[in-house]
Amino acid sequence: MGSSSENSDPVKFMESRKDKINFYLKEYFDQIYSEVRDREMEQIVDLLRKYTLRGGKRVRPILISAGYQMFGGNSEEIYRAATSIEISQSFFLIHDDIMDRSDLRRGFKSFHREVEDLIGDVKDREHIAESLSIVAGDLAVDYSFDTILRSGLEERRKIMAMKELVDIIKVTGYGEGLDVYTGTGYKLTISDLIRLHLRKTAKYTIEGPLIMGARIAGITDPLWDLRAYGSLVGIAFQLHDDVIGLFGTEKEIGKPPKSDVNEGKQTLLMIVAMRNSDERDREFIWKTLRSGNVSDADFEKLKKIVVESGSLDYSRWIINRFIERGKYYLSRVDGNSEVKDFLNWFADFLVSRKS
């Protein structure tokens, strides 16, 4: 699973596991591509392969391996099973970009825009590209379970892993639905937002992968403290992501900085800014979020309101509170101390990154 020096150095811990995960992702896609029998679908599967392989920090599969090692797991087969969560993420991202009408992902064209390039100038090009992308996302769900089935794990542990993956995909689906509902025009409370982040982000980013790794290690306990760590750190991760999304550069966030505002996302920054502002600024924020195409001048004004209202400071404060509480619950987990040290570092890493 890794040398003692790798385990004690969090950066090496991540890099060594990322390399292995990339290796097994490529191995799986090469295998599945060779099994496709339709020339047309070969192109879509090849695009899905390139899309999955080319980007991402591999945070989720790394956390599966961490959850596995925390409870005594020491087989290299974990990396084959861990690729499942990365492939399922491709499913979420592909569908999410269609729903958000996003043109970019990780600095590249979003999947449905790449499919448009693939099919060329045909009638109903946009609709056909989106439809084929939905199919690709559906295939990614199947592949995520297939990777577990093809891993060398014993049957009981495969079943435990797949049960957790079912729960991850189901809960995240609820979160996606809640996110879409926010576009109907109702204003979110902070409580609504935290519930949304628990469903859409925390479950499949932190909590679910850690629990999935523990299940593959054979642990059947509820693991409430580890779940609490994952939920709290996962919420902090998303709140920090929203800060980057408003104040970061296109190079840092991989898409235009105005994207979240143009999509009308009611982040904590917006909710608190509206709560703390006078009626004129409050109406400006809401109108800007509903516009769908904010001007550069209004975008700069919006950021200024967020800062001057104290919303940015509040967001940073609550992010740190979630991290501190998550670390407290992690301290209660009876598991490998080196992995726990890594997870303590990892929590801070997530909310100090710029991309």
Sequence and secondary structure as in RCSB ss.txt:
>XXXX:A:sequence
MGSSSENSDPVKFMESRKDKINFYLKEYFDQIYSEVRDREMEQIVDLLRKYTLRGGKRVRPILISAGYQMFGGNS
EEIYRAATSIEISQSFFLIHDDIMDRSDLRRGFKSFHREVEDLIGDVKDREHIAESLSIVAGDLAVDYSFDTILR
SGLEERRKIMAMKELVDIIKVTGYGEGLDVYTGTGYKLTISDLIRLHLRKTAKYTIEGPLIMGARIAGITDPLWD
LRAYGSLVGIAFQLHDDVIGLFGTEKEIGKPPKSDVNEGKQTLLMIVAMRNSDERDREFIWKTLRSGNVSDADFE
KLKKIVVESGSLDYSRWIINRFIERGKYYLSRVDGNSEVKDFLNWFADFLVSRKS
>XXXX:A:secstr
   HHHHHSHHHHHHHHHHHHHHHHHHHHHHHHHH   HHHHHHHHHHHHHHHS    HHHHHHHHHHHHTT   
THHHHHHHHHHHHHHHHHHHHHHHHT SEETTEE HHHHHHHHH S TTHHHHHHHHHHHHHHHHHHHHHHHHHH
SS  HHHHHHHHHHHHHHHHHHHHHHHHHHHGGGS    HHHHHHHHIIIIIIIIIIHHHHHHHHHTT  S  HH
HHHHHHHHHHHHHHHHHHHHHHS HHHHSS TTHHHHTT   HHHHHHHHHS HHHHHHHHHHHHHSS  HHHHH
HHHHHHHHTTHHHHHHHHHHHHHHHHHHHHHT  S HHHHHHHHHHHHHHTT   
